[in-house]
Amino acid sequence: PGRMTVFAGIKGTTILDSSYNASTATMLSALDLLNKVAPGRKVAVLGDMRELGEISRVEHEKVAEAGARSADLIITVGPLMRRFAVPKLHSLGFPRRNLASFINTHVAAQALPELVAKGDTILVKGSQNTIFLEIVVRKLLRDRKDGQLLCRQTPFWDKKREELR
């Protein structure tokens, strides 16, 4: 679960759920795939890549550059994306009206249903450590029963997600 699983989403969207984890290489590959397979508007929901230490800025900026080439709408989630990727996207001239940034997944999940549109292909990709983008995927699912197919669906992880509220 959470490793490029495809789900039907709300409003006739398609979700590419890669919410399990992320590194720079997997983020770049996922964005490339989004660019190649999405027939309509491409939405990238990009969460922090955790545990990168002193290379965090450079790696988040690389993802921002790839996102600017691959996506029509970029949603960032987490403090590292906000700190490093968002300014990079601004410097690249990525349209501000096509960019939203949220400090955590719970806030992003509340806003996303209003940001997506019919026919969008939505890539959801980010690290697991404190990001938990499966929360976003759950909110976007057309069939709520598909929620049982998401990553980290045990009481242990339920508690971890709640601690971040």
OpenMM code with the backbone's topology and positions (N, CA, C; nanometers):
from openmm import Vec3, app, unit

residues = "PRO GLY ARG MET THR VAL PHE ALA GLY ILE LYS GLY THR THR ILE LEU ASP SER SER TYR ASN ALA SER THR ALA THR MET LEU SER ALA LEU ASP LEU LEU ASN LYS VAL ALA PRO GLY ARG LYS VAL ALA VAL LEU GLY ASP MET ARG GLU LEU GLY GLU ILE SER ARG VAL GLU HIS GLU LYS VAL ALA GLU ALA GLY ALA ARG SER ALA ASP LEU ILE ILE THR VAL GLY PRO LEU MET ARG ARG PHE ALA VAL PRO LYS LEU HIS SER LEU GLY PHE PRO ARG ARG ASN LEU ALA SER PHE ILE ASN THR HIS VAL ALA ALA GLN ALA LEU PRO GLU LEU VAL ALA LYS GLY ASP THR ILE LEU VAL LYS GLY SER GLN ASN THR ILE PHE LEU GLU ILE VAL VAL ARG LYS LEU LEU ARG ASP ARG LYS ASP GLY GLN LEU LEU CYS ARG GLN THR PRO PHE TRP ASP LYS LYS ARG GLU GLU LEU ARG".split()
positions = [
    Vec3(0.0815, -0.1210, 0.0000),
    Vec3(0.0000, 0.0000, 0.0000),
    Vec3(0.0859, 0.1275, 0.0000),
    Vec3(0.0364, 0.2272, -0.0720),
    Vec3(0.1051, 0.3561, -0.0723),
    Vec3(0.2263, 0.3615, -0.1623),
    Vec3(0.2399, 0.2630, -0.2496),
    Vec3(0.3529, 0.2617, -0.3426),
    Vec3(0.2982, 0.2596, -0.4858),
    Vec3(0.2533, 0.3759, -0.5302),
    Vec3(0.1948, 0.3954, -0.6630),
    Vec3(0.0683, 0.3132, -0.6848),
    Vec3(-0.0156, 0.3090, -0.5836),
    Vec3(-0.1460, 0.2472, -0.5958),
    Vec3(-0.2392, 0.3472, -0.6641),
    Vec3(-0.3192, 0.2997, -0.7568),
    Vec3(-0.4105, 0.3873, -0.8303),
    Vec3(-0.5514, 0.3718, -0.7724),
    Vec3(-0.6126, 0.4860, -0.7407),
    Vec3(-0.7483, 0.4888, -0.6865),
    Vec3(-0.8345, 0.5847, -0.7664),
    Vec3(-0.9645, 0.5561, -0.7710),
    Vec3(-1.0618, 0.6518, -0.8229),
    Vec3(-1.0853, 0.7557, -0.7137),
    Vec3(-1.0828, 0.8814, -0.7536),
    Vec3(-1.0998, 0.9890, -0.6575),
    Vec3(-1.2291, 1.0648, -0.6762),
    Vec3(-1.2540, 1.1566, -0.5832),
    Vec3(-1.3706, 1.2429, -0.5910),
    Vec3(-1.3644, 1.3256, -0.7198),
    Vec3(-1.4789, 1.3717, -0.7642),
    Vec3(-1.4904, 1.4594, -0.8816),
    Vec3(-1.4334, 1.3966, -1.0088),
    Vec3(-1.4312, 1.2653, -1.0181),
    Vec3(-1.3785, 1.2010, -1.1379),
    Vec3(-1.2282, 1.2119, -1.1522),
    Vec3(-1.1584, 1.2246, -1.0404),
    Vec3(-1.0123, 1.2323, -1.0432),
    Vec3(-0.9517, 1.0926, -1.0345),
    Vec3(-0.8239, 1.0856, -1.0651),
    Vec3(-0.7452, 0.9638, -1.0478),
    Vec3(-0.6337, 0.9960, -0.9502),
    Vec3(-0.6175, 0.9107, -0.8499),
    Vec3(-0.5150, 0.9313, -0.7473),
    Vec3(-0.4022, 0.8324, -0.7684),
    Vec3(-0.2796, 0.8831, -0.7748),
    Vec3(-0.1598, 0.7998, -0.7731),
    Vec3(-0.1053, 0.8082, -0.6310),
    Vec3(-0.1358, 0.7070, -0.5522),
    Vec3(-0.1010, 0.7085, -0.4103),
    Vec3(0.0392, 0.6515, -0.3892),
    Vec3(0.1320, 0.7399, -0.3628),
    Vec3(0.2680, 0.7011, -0.3275),
    Vec3(0.3019, 0.7635, -0.1927),
    Vec3(0.2061, 0.7507, -0.1012),
    Vec3(0.2162, 0.8178, 0.0285),
    Vec3(0.3011, 0.7425, 0.1299),
    Vec3(0.3491, 0.6249, 0.0963),
    Vec3(0.4208, 0.5444, 0.1946),
    Vec3(0.5505, 0.6095, 0.2413),
    Vec3(0.6286, 0.6601, 0.1470),
    Vec3(0.7576, 0.7189, 0.1835),
    Vec3(0.8123, 0.7962, 0.0639),
    Vec3(0.9232, 0.8699, 0.0862),
    Vec3(0.9806, 0.9483, -0.0232),
    Vec3(1.1283, 0.9746, -0.0008),
    Vec3(1.1988, 0.9754, -0.1111),
    Vec3(1.3366, 1.0230, -0.1188),
    Vec3(1.3411, 1.1105, -0.2433),
    Vec3(1.4509, 1.1776, -0.2630),
    Vec3(1.4597, 1.2625, -0.3822),
    Vec3(1.4407, 1.1809, -0.5087),
    Vec3(1.5074, 1.0677, -0.5181),
    Vec3(1.4987, 0.9850, -0.6397),
    Vec3(1.3560, 0.9384, -0.6653),
    Vec3(1.2861, 0.8954, -0.5613),
    Vec3(1.1500, 0.8473, -0.5833),
    Vec3(1.0540, 0.9623, -0.6122),
    Vec3(1.0793, 1.0781, -0.5547),
    Vec3(0.9959, 1.1955, -0.5863),
    Vec3(1.0129, 1.2335, -0.7333),
    Vec3(1.1377, 1.2373, -0.7798),
    Vec3(1.1628, 1.2742, -0.9189),
    Vec3(1.1001, 1.1729, -1.0144),
    Vec3(1.1117, 1.0452, -0.9828),
    Vec3(1.0512, 0.9414, -1.0671),
    Vec3(0.8993, 0.9530, -1.0693),
    Vec3(0.8401, 0.9774, -0.9539),
    Vec3(0.6945, 0.9897, -0.9464),
    Vec3(0.6452, 1.1105, -1.0252),
    Vec3(0.7163, 1.2207, -1.0159),
    Vec3(0.6774, 1.3403, -1.0925),
    Vec3(0.6920, 1.3161, -1.2426),
    Vec3(0.7950, 1.2443, -1.2819),
    Vec3(0.8131, 1.2099, -1.4225),
    Vec3(0.6971, 1.1226, -1.4708),
    Vec3(0.6581, 1.0265, -1.3888),
    Vec3(0.5453, 0.9410, -1.4244),
    Vec3(0.4165, 1.0224, -1.4369),
    Vec3(0.3920, 1.1106, -1.3414),
    Vec3(0.2742, 1.1976, -1.3489),
    Vec3(0.2718, 1.2723, -1.4814),
    Vec3(0.3832, 1.3282, -1.5186),
    Vec3(0.3934, 1.4052, -1.6420),
    Vec3(0.3632, 1.3184, -1.7645),
    Vec3(0.4047, 1.1936, -1.7604),
    Vec3(0.3882, 1.1047, -1.8761),
    Vec3(0.2492, 1.0437, -1.8873),
    Vec3(0.1833, 1.0149, -1.7751),
    Vec3(0.0587, 0.9382, -1.7825),
    Vec3(-0.0681, 1.0203, -1.7665),
    Vec3(-0.0593, 1.1374, -1.7083),
    Vec3(-0.1812, 1.2147, -1.6819),
    Vec3(-0.2355, 1.2745, -1.8107),
    Vec3(-0.3619, 1.2448, -1.8443),
    Vec3(-0.4188, 1.2992, -1.9672),
    Vec3(-0.4641, 1.4442, -1.9551),
    Vec3(-0.4979, 1.4874, -1.8370),
    Vec3(-0.5481, 1.6232, -1.8162),
    Vec3(-0.4587, 1.7006, -1.7222),
    Vec3(-0.5217, 1.7766, -1.6349),
    Vec3(-0.4456, 1.8576, -1.5389),
    Vec3(-0.3725, 1.7665, -1.4402),
    Vec3(-0.2479, 1.8014, -1.4159),
    Vec3(-0.1608, 1.7246, -1.3284),
    Vec3(-0.1464, 1.7969, -1.1949),
    Vec3(-0.1809, 1.7270, -1.0863),
    Vec3(-0.1728, 1.7830, -0.9518),
    Vec3(-0.0694, 1.7029, -0.8735),
    Vec3(0.0258, 1.7723, -0.8140),
    Vec3(0.1274, 1.7070, -0.7313),
    Vec3(0.1104, 1.7521, -0.5874),
    Vec3(0.0783, 1.6578, -0.4992),
    Vec3(0.0721, 1.6829, -0.3559),
    Vec3(0.2026, 1.6277, -0.3000),
    Vec3(0.2921, 1.7184, -0.2630),
    Vec3(0.4284, 1.6814, -0.2260),
    Vec3(0.4551, 1.7116, -0.0798),
    Vec3(0.4841, 1.6077, -0.0049),
    Vec3(0.5158, 1.6229, 0.1363),
    Vec3(0.6652, 1.6281, 0.1591),
    Vec3(0.7015, 1.6739, 0.2774),
    Vec3(0.8425, 1.6787, 0.3167),
    Vec3(0.9119, 1.5458, 0.2917),
    Vec3(1.0407, 1.5560, 0.2613),
    Vec3(1.1300, 1.4408, 0.2640),
    Vec3(1.2091, 1.4564, 0.3931),
    Vec3(1.1902, 1.3644, 0.4815),
    Vec3(1.2486, 1.3768, 0.6141),
    Vec3(1.3876, 1.3139, 0.6210),
    Vec3(1.4598, 1.3497, 0.7265),
    Vec3(1.5865, 1.2875, 0.7623),
    Vec3(1.6958, 1.3061, 0.6568),
    Vec3(1.6972, 1.4212, 0.5902),
    Vec3(1.8012, 1.4501, 0.4912),
    Vec3(1.9156, 1.5334, 0.5485),
    Vec3(1.8952, 1.5869, 0.6664),
    Vec3(2.0016, 1.6635, 0.7302),
    Vec3(2.0405, 1.7866, 0.6511),
    Vec3(2.1706, 1.8094, 0.6385),
    Vec3(2.2193, 1.9330, 0.5772),
    Vec3(2.1960, 1.9420, 0.4267),
    Vec3(2.1541, 1.8339, 0.3629),
    Vec3(2.1243, 1.8411, 0.2191),
    Vec3(1.9751, 1.8651, 0.1928),
    Vec3(1.8991, 1.8884, 0.2978),
    Vec3(1.7550, 1.9037, 0.2854),
    Vec3(1.7150, 2.0147, 0.1879),
    Vec3(1.7774, 2.1306, 0.2000),
    Vec3(1.7430, 2.2421, 0.1108),
    Vec3(1.7623, 2.2044, -0.0361),
    Vec3(1.8800, 2.1554, -0.0690),
    Vec3(1.9129, 2.1227, -0.2081),
    Vec3(1.8176, 2.0172, -0.2629),
    Vec3(1.7875, 1.9164, -0.1838),
    Vec3(1.7023, 1.8077, -0.2316),
    Vec3(1.5569, 1.8530, -0.2494),
    Vec3(1.5072, 1.9338, -0.1593),
    Vec3(1.3711, 1.9864, -0.1755),
    Vec3(1.3636, 2.0818, -0.2949),
    Vec3(1.4694, 2.1562, -0.3198),
    Vec3(1.4725, 2.2437, -0.4371),
    Vec3(1.4735, 2.1631, -0.5670),
    Vec3(1.5436, 2.0500, -0.5689),
    Vec3(1.5421, 1.9626, -0.6873),
    Vec3(1.4002, 1.9143, -0.7157),
    Vec3(1.3305, 1.8766, -0.6106),
    Vec3(1.1922, 1.8301, -0.6272),
    Vec3(1.1045, 1.9448, -0.6772),
    Vec3(1.1259, 2.0642, -0.6265),
    Vec3(1.0489, 2.1800, -0.6727),
    Vec3(1.0714, 2.2037, -0.8224),
    Vec3(1.1948, 2.1943, -0.8667),
    Vec3(1.2247, 2.2127, -1.0096),
    Vec3(1.1529, 2.1090, -1.0948),
    Vec3(1.1569, 1.9831, -1.0515),
    Vec3(1.0877, 1.8778, -1.1254),
    Vec3(0.9366, 1.8983, -1.1210),
    Vec3(0.8863, 1.9414, -1.0064),
    Vec3(0.7428, 1.9684, -0.9949),
    Vec3(0.6987, 2.0780, -1.0897),
    Vec3(0.7794, 2.1810, -1.1017),
    Vec3(0.7459, 2.2924, -1.1916),
    Vec3(0.7392, 2.2462, -1.3372),
    Vec3(0.8199, 2.1469, -1.3725),
    Vec3(0.8189, 2.0929, -1.5091),
    Vec3(0.7047, 1.9937, -1.5311),
    Vec3(0.6582, 1.9300, -1.4251),
    Vec3(0.5669, 1.8166, -1.4393),
    Vec3(0.4219, 1.8440, -1.4026),
    Vec3(0.3973, 1.9388, -1.3139),
    Vec3(0.2624, 1.9569, -1.2593),
    Vec3(0.2035, 2.0921, -1.2958),
    Vec3(0.0721, 2.0940, -1.3058),
    Vec3(-0.0010, 2.2189, -1.3292),
    Vec3(-0.0390, 2.2860, -1.1977),
    Vec3(-0.0627, 2.2050, -1.0954),
    Vec3(-0.0985, 2.2527, -0.9626),
    Vec3(-0.0108, 2.1783, -0.8634),
    Vec3(0.0557, 2.2522, -0.7750),
    Vec3(0.1413, 2.1908, -0.6734),
    Vec3(0.0885, 2.2290, -0.5359),
    Vec3(0.0720, 2.1253, -0.4534),
    Vec3(0.0300, 2.1415, -0.3150),
    Vec3(0.1460, 2.0894, -0.2304),
    Vec3(0.2039, 2.1728, -0.1461),
    Vec3(0.3105, 2.1243, -0.0594),
    Vec3(0.2556, 2.1032, 0.0812),
    Vec3(0.3137, 2.0041, 0.1487),
    Vec3(0.2705, 1.9696, 0.2838),
    Vec3(0.3939, 1.9520, 0.3708),
    Vec3(0.4001, 2.0331, 0.4764),
    Vec3(0.5080, 2.0193, 0.5729),
    Vec3(0.6011, 2.1391, 0.5757),
    Vec3(0.6727, 2.1546, 0.6867),
    Vec3(0.7587, 2.2714, 0.7039),
    Vec3(0.8793, 2.2756, 0.6114),
    Vec3(0.9331, 2.1607, 0.5728),
    Vec3(1.0493, 2.1619, 0.4831),
    Vec3(1.0107, 2.2022, 0.3416),
    Vec3(0.8995, 2.1516, 0.2938),
    Vec3(0.8510, 2.1930, 0.1612),
    Vec3(0.8206, 2.3425, 0.1621),
    Vec3(0.7576, 2.3887, 0.2692),
    Vec3(0.7244, 2.5308, 0.2776),
    Vec3(0.8511, 2.6155, 0.2803),
    Vec3(0.9501, 2.5708, 0.3539),
    Vec3(1.0727, 2.6495, 0.3704),
    Vec3(1.1623, 2.6489, 0.2469),
    Vec3(1.1712, 2.5338, 0.1792),
    Vec3(1.2677, 2.5210, 0.0699),
    Vec3(1.2045, 2.5130, -0.0692),
    Vec3(1.1004, 2.4331, -0.0864),
    Vec3(1.0430, 2.4142, -0.2195),
    Vec3(0.9604, 2.5334, -0.2650),
    Vec3(0.8799, 2.5890, -0.1752),
    Vec3(0.7932, 2.7005, -0.2150),
    Vec3(0.8746, 2.8203, -0.2651),
    Vec3(0.9781, 2.8651, -0.1930),
    Vec3(1.0577, 2.9765, -0.2466),
    Vec3(1.1233, 2.9435, -0.3813),
    Vec3(1.1647, 2.8185, -0.3976),
    Vec3(1.2239, 2.7779, -0.5253),
    Vec3(1.1201, 2.7868, -0.6367),
    Vec3(0.9992, 2.7410, -0.6097),
    Vec3(0.8931, 2.7505, -0.7101),
    Vec3(0.8648, 2.8961, -0.7462),
    Vec3(0.8647, 2.9843, -0.6466),
    Vec3(0.8460, 3.1274, -0.6740),
    Vec3(0.9588, 3.1789, -0.7636),
    Vec3(1.0820, 3.1407, -0.7318),
    Vec3(1.1965, 3.1900, -0.8104),
    Vec3(1.1937, 3.1376, -0.9532),
    Vec3(1.1310, 3.0223, -0.9737),
    Vec3(1.1195, 2.9651, -1.1081),
    Vec3(1.0045, 3.0259, -1.1873),
    Vec3(0.9254, 3.1093, -1.1215),
    Vec3(0.8110, 3.1704, -1.1882),
    Vec3(0.6888, 3.0811, -1.1948),
    Vec3(0.6849, 2.9761, -1.1129),
    Vec3(0.5665, 2.8908, -1.1102),
    Vec3(0.4480, 2.9772, -1.0656),
    Vec3(0.3364, 2.9702, -1.1362),
    Vec3(0.2239, 3.0596, -1.1049),
    Vec3(0.1742, 3.0441, -0.9609),
    Vec3(0.1698, 3.1544, -0.8885),
    Vec3(0.1266, 3.1508, -0.7483),
    Vec3(-0.0161, 3.1000, -0.7339),
    Vec3(-0.0996, 3.1260, -0.8332),
    Vec3(-0.2380, 3.0790, -0.8254),
    Vec3(-0.2460, 2.9273, -0.8377),
    Vec3(-0.1383, 2.8630, -0.8822),
    Vec3(-0.1344, 2.7176, -0.8980),
    Vec3(-0.0499, 2.6503, -0.7906),
    Vec3(-0.0319, 2.7196, -0.6792),
    Vec3(0.0520, 2.6697, -0.5709),
    Vec3(-0.0175, 2.6952, -0.4378),
    Vec3(-0.0234, 2.5905, -0.3562),
    Vec3(-0.0756, 2.6046, -0.2201),
    Vec3(0.0180, 2.5297, -0.1274),
    Vec3(0.0341, 2.5810, -0.0074),
    Vec3(0.1252, 2.5198, 0.0885),
    Vec3(0.0554, 2.5072, 0.2235),
    Vec3(0.0685, 2.3885, 0.2826),
    Vec3(0.0048, 2.3606, 0.4104),
    Vec3(0.1085, 2.3089, 0.5086),
    Vec3(0.0953, 2.3487, 0.6322),
    Vec3(0.1932, 2.3127, 0.7346),
    Vec3(0.1832, 2.1658, 0.7742),
    Vec3(0.0625, 2.1077, 0.7639),
    Vec3(0.0509, 1.9655, 0.7968),
    Vec3(-0.0577, 1.8994, 0.7121),
    Vec3(-0.0618, 1.7691, 0.7203),
    Vec3(-0.1511, 1.6898, 0.6375),
    Vec3(-0.2975, 1.7105, 0.6724),
    Vec3(-0.3282, 1.7281, 0.7993),
    Vec3(-0.4682, 1.7467, 0.8387),
    Vec3(-0.5276, 1.8714, 0.7731),
    Vec3(-0.4527, 1.9796, 0.7713),
    Vec3(-0.5003, 2.1040, 0.7095),
    Vec3(-0.5106, 2.0864, 0.5577),
    Vec3(-0.4115, 2.0221, 0.4983),
    Vec3(-0.4139, 1.9976, 0.3537),
    Vec3(-0.5345, 1.9131, 0.3145),
    Vec3(-0.5631, 1.8092, 0.3931),
    Vec3(-0.6751, 1.7206, 0.3618),
    Vec3(-0.8080, 1.7953, 0.3625),
    Vec3(-0.8219, 1.8942, 0.4487),
    Vec3(-0.9454, 1.9724, 0.4534),
    Vec3(-0.9597, 2.0624, 0.3306),
    Vec3(-0.8480, 2.1146, 0.2809),
    Vec3(-0.8521, 2.2096, 0.1696),
    Vec3(-0.8566, 2.1433, 0.0318),
    Vec3(-0.7964, 2.0281, 0.0180),
    Vec3(-0.7795, 1.9682, -0.1144),
    Vec3(-0.9074, 1.9396, -0.1923),
    Vec3(-1.0154, 1.8945, -0.1310),
    Vec3(-1.1355, 1.8702, -0.2116),
    Vec3(-1.1822, 1.9920, -0.2910),
    Vec3(-1.1551, 2.1112, -0.2417),
    Vec3(-1.1934, 2.2323, -0.3137),
    Vec3(-1.0919, 2.2715, -0.4211),
    Vec3(-0.9715, 2.2184, -0.4125),
    Vec3(-0.8653, 2.2557, -0.5062),
    Vec3(-0.8603, 2.1666, -0.6293),
    Vec3(-0.9093, 2.0433, -0.6166),
    Vec3(-0.9040, 1.9521, -0.7305),
    Vec3(-1.0282, 1.9687, -0.8162),
    Vec3(-1.0149, 1.9281, -0.9429),
    Vec3(-1.1240, 1.9430, -1.0382),
    Vec3(-1.1436, 1.8136, -1.1169),
    Vec3(-1.2584, 1.8036, -1.1794),
    Vec3(-1.2922, 1.6855, -1.2581),
    Vec3(-1.1807, 1.6529, -1.3573),
    Vec3(-1.1416, 1.5263, -1.3590),
    Vec3(-1.0428, 1.4799, -1.4548),
    Vec3(-0.8980, 1.4949, -1.4122),
    Vec3(-0.8723, 1.5584, -1.2975),
    Vec3(-0.7340, 1.5732, -1.2504),
    Vec3(-0.6710, 1.4367, -1.2221),
    Vec3(-0.5421, 1.4282, -1.2455),
    Vec3(-0.4622, 1.3164, -1.1963),
    Vec3(-0.3795, 1.3719, -1.0817),
    Vec3(-0.3924, 1.3094, -0.9651),
    Vec3(-0.3334, 1.3624, -0.8423),
    Vec3(-0.2265, 1.2673, -0.7906),
    Vec3(-0.1033, 1.3106, -0.7939),
    Vec3(0.0071, 1.2360, -0.7336),
    Vec3(0.0184, 1.2789, -0.5880),
    Vec3(0.0243, 1.1819, -0.4966),
    Vec3(0.0427, 1.2101, -0.3542),
    Vec3(0.1701, 1.1387, -0.3109),
    Vec3(0.2728, 1.2177, -0.2715),
    Vec3(0.4043, 1.1592, -0.2418),
    Vec3(0.4716, 1.2372, -0.1299),
    Vec3(0.5207, 1.1659, -0.0282),
    Vec3(0.5931, 1.2303, 0.0810),
    Vec3(0.6447, 1.1277, 0.1796),
    Vec3(0.7290, 1.1714, 0.2700),
    Vec3(0.7843, 1.0819, 0.3718),
    Vec3(0.6789, 1.0421, 0.4733),
    Vec3(0.7045, 0.9318, 0.5397),
    Vec3(0.6094, 0.8847, 0.6408),
    Vec3(0.6299, 0.9533, 0.7747),
    Vec3(0.7510, 0.9885, 0.8087),
    Vec3(0.7833, 1.0390, 0.9415),
    Vec3(0.7222, 1.1770, 0.9645),
    Vec3(0.6109, 1.1823, 1.0308),
    Vec3(0.5322, 1.3010, 1.0679),
    Vec3(0.4523, 1.3628, 0.9526),
    Vec3(0.4565, 1.3057, 0.8349),
    Vec3(0.3820, 1.3632, 0.7224),
    Vec3(0.2490, 1.2896, 0.7011),
    Vec3(0.2503, 1.1598, 0.6897),
    Vec3(0.1292, 1.0772, 0.6824),
    Vec3(0.0309, 1.1226, 0.5750),
    Vec3(0.0742, 1.1274, 0.4508),
    Vec3(-0.0123, 1.1738, 0.3423),
    Vec3(-0.1267, 1.0792, 0.3095),
    Vec3(-0.1309, 0.9628, 0.3723),
    Vec3(-0.2480, 0.8761, 0.3541),
    Vec3(-0.3750, 0.9462, 0.4035),
    Vec3(-0.3590, 1.0436, 0.4905),
    Vec3(-0.4729, 1.1233, 0.5370),
    Vec3(-0.5331, 1.2008, 0.4185),
    Vec3(-0.4485, 1.2556, 0.3355),
    Vec3(-0.4933, 1.3273, 0.2156),
    Vec3(-0.5600, 1.2306, 0.1186),
    Vec3(-0.4962, 1.1170, 0.0961),
    Vec3(-0.5525, 1.0190, 0.0023),
    Vec3(-0.6925, 0.9779, 0.0481),
    Vec3(-0.7073, 0.9483, 0.1768),
    Vec3(-0.8384, 0.9070, 0.2300),
    Vec3(-0.9450, 1.0127, 0.2000),
    Vec3(-0.9115, 1.1380, 0.2172),
    Vec3(-1.0068, 1.2469, 0.1954),
    Vec3(-1.0475, 1.2579, 0.0484),
    Vec3(-0.9588, 1.2173, -0.0426),
    Vec3(-0.9842, 1.2315, -0.1858),
    Vec3(-1.0482, 1.1081, -0.2498),
    Vec3(-1.0588, 0.9982, -0.1764),
    Vec3(-1.1130, 0.8743, -0.2332),
    Vec3(-1.2597, 0.8878, -0.2716),
    Vec3(-1.2943, 0.8361, -0.3882),
    Vec3(-1.4343, 0.8323, -0.4287),
    Vec3(-1.5092, 0.7298, -0.3438),
    Vec3(-1.4507, 0.6120, -0.3253),
    Vec3(-1.5133, 0.5053, -0.2480),
    Vec3(-1.4419, 0.4939, -0.1134),
    Vec3(-1.5091, 0.5312, -0.0076),
    Vec3(-1.4497, 0.5305, 0.1270),
    Vec3(-1.3987, 0.3925, 0.1676),
    Vec3(-1.4564, 0.2861, 0.1104),
    Vec3(-1.4103, 0.1503, 0.1409),
    Vec3(-1.2652, 0.1299, 0.0994),
    Vec3(-1.2192, 0.2040, 0.0017),
    Vec3(-1.0795, 0.1921, -0.0417),
    Vec3(-0.9820, 0.2358, 0.0675),
    Vec3(-1.0313, 0.3061, 0.1682),
    Vec3(-0.9455, 0.3498, 0.2776),
    Vec3(-0.8736, 0.2357, 0.3471),
    Vec3(-0.9338, 0.1175, 0.3464),
    Vec3(-0.8688, 0.0021, 0.4093),
    Vec3(-0.7466, -0.0447, 0.3306),
    Vec3(-0.7322, 0.0028, 0.2084),
    Vec3(-0.6189, -0.0352, 0.1237),
    Vec3(-0.5009, 0.0619, 0.1355),
    Vec3(-0.5167, 0.1655, 0.2177),
    Vec3(-0.4103, 0.2639, 0.2332),
    Vec3(-0.3004, 0.2117, 0.3252),
    Vec3(-0.1841, 0.2738, 0.3181),
    Vec3(-0.0742, 0.2342, 0.4062),
    Vec3(-0.1019, 0.2777, 0.5500),
    Vec3(-0.0383, 0.2103, 0.6414),
    Vec3(-0.0414, 0.2422, 0.7850),
    Vec3(-0.1836, 0.2440, 0.8423),
    Vec3(-0.2567, 0.1371, 0.8231),
    Vec3(-0.3943, 0.1301, 0.8717),
    Vec3(-0.4061, 0.0355, 0.9910),
    Vec3(-0.3303, 0.0657, 1.0964),
    Vec3(-0.3378, -0.0112, 1.2209),
    Vec3(-0.3571, 0.0862, 1.3373),
    Vec3(-0.4013, 0.0370, 1.4518),
    Vec3(-0.4190, 0.1254, 1.5676),
    Vec3(-0.2915, 0.2015, 1.6063),
    Vec3(-0.1761, 0.1384, 1.5907),
    Vec3(-0.0503, 0.2065, 1.6212),
    Vec3(-0.0369, 0.3344, 1.5390),
    Vec3(-0.0605, 0.3242, 1.4071),
    Vec3(-0.0468, 0.4396, 1.3189),
    Vec3(-0.1616, 0.5384, 1.3374),
    Vec3(-0.2792, 0.4887, 1.3694),
    Vec3(-0.3916, 0.5797, 1.3995),
    Vec3(-0.3520, 0.6734, 1.5135),
    Vec3(-0.2901, 0.6170, 1.6164),
    Vec3(-0.2470, 0.6976, 1.7316),
    Vec3(-0.1403, 0.7982, 1.6901),
    Vec3(-0.0437, 0.7568, 1.6086),
    Vec3(0.0622, 0.8476, 1.5627),
    Vec3(0.0037, 0.9649, 1.4835),
    Vec3(-0.0927, 0.9356, 1.3964),
    Vec3(-0.1550, 1.0416, 1.3172),
    Vec3(-0.2306, 1.1388, 1.4055),
    Vec3(-0.2989, 1.0882, 1.5047),
    Vec3(-0.3741, 1.1754, 1.5954),
    Vec3(-0.2822, 1.2662, 1.6769),
    Vec3(-0.1659, 1.2163, 1.7126),
    Vec3(-0.0694, 1.2961, 1.7898),
    Vec3(-0.0250, 1.4212, 1.7151),
    Vec3(-0.0376, 1.4211, 1.5852),
    Vec3(0.0063, 1.5340, 1.5027),
    Vec3(-0.1008, 1.6396, 1.4822),
    Vec3(-0.2183, 1.6183, 1.5289),
    Vec3(-0.3269, 1.7161, 1.5097),
    Vec3(-0.2959, 1.8473, 1.5739),
] * unit.nanometer
topology = app.Topology()
chain = topology.addChain("A")
for resn in residues:
    res = topology.addResidue(resn, chain)
    for name in ("N", "CA", "C"):
        topology.addAtom(name, app.Element.getBySymbol(name[0]), res)
